[in-house]
Amino acid sequence: MSLLAAHLVSLQVSLSCCWALSCHNTELSPDFSLPGDYLLAGLFPVHSHCPGVRRRPTVTLCDRPNSFNGHGYHLFQAMRFGIEEINNSTTLLPNVTLGYQLYDVCSESANVYATLNVLSMLGTHHIDIQANPAHYSPAALAVIGPDTTNHAATTAALLGPFLVPLISYEASSAMLGVKRFYPSFLRTIPSDEHQVELMVLLLQSFGWVWISLVGSDGDYGQLGVQALEEQATQQGICIAFKDIIPLSARPGSERMWSMMHHLARARTTVVVVFSNRQLARVFFESVVLANLTAKVWIASEDWAISRHISSVPGVWGIGMVLGVAIQQRLVPGLKEFEEAYVQADKGAHGSCPSGSWCGSNQLCSACRAFTAQQMPTLGAFSMSSAYNAYRAVYAVAHGLHRLLGCASGACSRDRVYPWQLLEEIRKVNFLLHEDTVIFNDNGDPLGSYDIIAWDWNGPKWNFRVIGSATWPPVQLDINKTKIRWHGKDNQVPKSVCSSDCLEGHQRVIVGFYHCCFECVPCEAGTFLNKSDLHRCQPCGKEEWAPEGSETCFPRTVVFLTWHEPISWVLLAANTLLLLVVAGTAGLFAWHLDTPVVRSAGGRLCFFMLGSLAGGSCGLYGFFGEPTLPTCLLRQGLFVLGFAIFLSCLTIRSFQLVFIFKFSAKVPTFYHAWVQNHGPSLFVVISSMAQLLICLTWLAVWTPLPTREYQRFPQLVVLDCSEANSLGFMLAFAYNGLLSVSAFACSYLGKDLPENYNEAKCVTFSLLLNFVSWIGFFTTASVYQGKYLPAVNVLAALSSLSGGFSGYFLPKCYVILCRPDLNSTEHFQASIQDYTRRCGST
């Protein structure tokens, strides 16, 4: 107030009745005023505003023919009734009489004029802005009303600097709760902030995400549309079409035809109409003319149960109307009070005395003509609004009751300033007909909404309460079984741009709105999280998902176990090989001095059999879950053992060829070879070379247990990381070189004596070795699954078995089955025969 005074020093606003009313002869209806100890002011739209061209800044004369507003009349009577009840009460404000000055605010000018009238200093004709607001005494202590957000914002802005309490019964805009701009504003109707939240919840409860939004021009509609658009968008609701009904709108006008055209093109089933009653009627008259049907219309509280809208001709055919309405409350005795008013003697209109503060907007000519048969009907909508006006009067009375100290049984009758009363009104907490009256910090009441549905029985209109809402927080409770939908089979209408996708299909937005999308299945290995329907998310490392999945599944961990049938077969074969090798070693030891064993290498055979046994033992590491020891030993033992066997086989074949074919030609080399233990030296060097390769392999390219995720989407394959290492390939390449060498030496001795000719058997065993490993590497290039270790074991077992069978099995056959061939005479005869053949050639 001090800031305002600094800018407006010595400014006085004088109100001249003659100027304001353009020098009309003014009359005063006695129903608009009542003397009392403390005065309240009431602002009510007893008449409707008829806009016209104004050429002078004059106050609109509200009392005009055919402009009576029955809804405003009921509000007017509710305040009169409430004050009469309070004045007759012995418990509330005893020995204190409340008076009132009521004003018809049919227009903005009438509203401003009434507000300035209220602000005029008691007993004067002006508003003294220089005055100390703490001691400012306006004509009325508090104001009830006005009805619309526009009017309430104007009045609240004017009353705010003087802290005159203003309690509105219908102005619901959330902006009015901002105390920095409207410090003295309170209301008995819930704020639109809750209504907007409730509308969004209503849309969500039926799955309506593709809507149109229409509002009325003015603060109520525009701010409501703005808040609804923000909250709806945050909740994933798309607004396909949005428009504002202009104040100048008329049914059938070009502007309204354009709106209807765009509304039809939007192809939305649900239309939210956040509008005041006057413009909502224009809108629905245009809807009927445009024949827009089969839609769901969501109504804001200002017109949801208003007969002003339901009486539009043809409105019954537009579709389904759901709405938010103020919870139904009754003012007990109001109907009887209005009936008594109609029958009472009104008396003559009084003239406005010279110099007094009254005007023609405290006059209702139509009210005098009412009869018991012809009087405004008190409908549900008007009763709810009337209760809010009635509740506002009682809130002021309880605040004044506290301020005057009436709890003792007698009121003090001290002088009261508006700011004092404002503080007490904010603190009130009382029951009014089982309804708790209390205000929060924003001046908003506790309250609740009804959710209603229009119900038509032929041309007869009614509405049905289908649910309710409470706050804080806003909670919605709807009994959907009470709704009678206009479609077939009483099905809930759909209002979506694109239908929901199948499970596991992501939404790919098409165009501007996120509600319009195409459905694309999630790729294998990804899933659709229900919290984000627009993006498929990858599964975890230990999970998998098929194409089009909305969840991931745990991968199955697989490896070659000991308990599988193929493992049993391979284990049995490997164990049998070990037993046969051990038996062969015993057989050779028993017949160590026989020609067959000596020609096979003598004691070198035990080294060869031991190397085969070592390689065979390594194959057990391929079974069971891979560990570091098994990964290090399984391939290493086999590769080293088989390399030793091949080295012995190579040097044995070489030695036979050299003795029979080249010893006589190069006797010096032969003697040096024998004297320096050439065969043993070759075996040691060759074996050490392979040992060095294996150690390097295990040190540099250490085989480790691995979990393989890429080969099969639903499996985790446990294996060792040796297959692709350079050391592994070098070790096998070295064995391949030894195999080729053994094959070459055996082939050179294909014409040796029969007892020394091992070319066929060795060739067969080496050929089996080559085929086995070619088969393994070919399989490994196309298959990387659980049974690859089994293929590896099979290849290794084939090589070991082939080597043993090709070299030792014929000799075992001679020892066991043909002892006649295991004699010195037979061997000497074979040598002599070879010598004769060589001599003849």
Sequence and secondary structure as in RCSB ss.txt:
>XXXX:A:sequence
MSLLAAHLVSLQVSLSCCWALSCHNTELSPDFSLPGDYLLAGLFPVHSHCPGVRRRPTVTLCDRPNSFNGHGYHL
FQAMRFGIEEINNSTTLLPNVTLGYQLYDVCSESANVYATLNVLSMLGTHHIDIQANPAHYSPAALAVIGPDTTN
HAATTAALLGPFLVPLISYEASSAMLGVKRFYPSFLRTIPSDEHQVELMVLLLQSFGWVWISLVGSDGDYGQLGV
QALEEQATQQGICIAFKDIIPLSARPGSERMWSMMHHLARARTTVVVVFSNRQLARVFFESVVLANLTAKVWIAS
EDWAISRHISSVPGVWGIGMVLGVAIQQRLVPGLKEFEEAYVQADKGAHGSCPSGSWCGSNQLCSACRAFTAQQM
PTLGAFSMSSAYNAYRAVYAVAHGLHRLLGCASGACSRDRVYPWQLLEEIRKVNFLLHEDTVIFNDNGDPLGSYD
IIAWDWNGPKWNFRVIGSATWPPVQLDINKTKIRWHGKDNQVPKSVCSSDCLEGHQRVIVGFYHCCFECVPCEAG
TFLNKSDLHRCQPCGKEEWAPEGSETCFPRTVVFLTWHEPISWVLLAANTLLLLVVAGTAGLFAWHLDTPVVRSA
GGRLCFFMLGSLAGGSCGLYGFFGEPTLPTCLLRQGLFVLGFAIFLSCLTIRSFQLVFIFKFSAKVPTFYHAWVQ
NHGPSLFVVISSMAQLLICLTWLAVWTPLPTREYQRFPQLVVLDCSEANSLGFMLAFAYNGLLSVSAFACSYLGK
DLPENYNEAKCVTFSLLLNFVSWIGFFTTASVYQGKYLPAVNVLAALSSLSGGFSGYFLPKCYVILCRPDLNSTE
HFQASIQDYTRRCGST
>XXXX:A:secstr
 HHHHHHSTT EEE  HHHHTTT   EE GGGEE  SEEEEEEE  B       SS        TT B HHHHHH
HHHHHHHHHHHHH SSSSTT  EEEEEEE  SHHHHHHHHHHHHSBTTSSEEETTS GGG  BS SEEE  SSHH
HHHHHHHHHGGGT  EEESS   GGGG TTT TTEEESS  HHHHHHHHHHHHHHTT  EEEEEEESSHHHHHHH
HHHHHHHHHTT EEEEEEEE TT  TT HHHHHHHHHHHHTT SEEEEE  HHHHHHHHHHHHHHT  SEEEEE 
TTTTT HHHHTSTTGGGSEEEEEEEE     TTHHHHHHHHHHS     EE  TT    TTS  TGGGG  SSSS
    HHHHHHHHHHHHHHHHHHHHHHHHTTGGGSS       HHHHHHHHHH EEEETTEEEEB TTS B  EEE
EEEEEEETTEEEEEEEEEEETTTTEEEE GGG   SSGGG      SS    TTEEEEE SS TTSEEEEE  TT
EEE TT TT EEE  TTEE  TT SS EE EEE   TTSHHHHHHHHHHHHHHHHHHHHHHHHHHTTTSHHHHHH
TTTHHHHHHHHHHHHHHHGGGGSSS  HHHHHHHHHHHHHHHHHHHHHHHHHHHHHHIIIIITTTSHHHHHHHHH
TTHHHHHHHHHHHHHHHHHHHHHHHS   EEEE SS TTEEEEEETTTT HHHHHHHHHHHHHHHHHHHHHHHTT
TS GGG  HHHHHHHHHHHHHHHHHHHHHHHH  STTHHHHHHHHHHHHHHHHHHHHTHHHHHHHHH GGGSSHH
HHHHHHHHHHHHHHH 
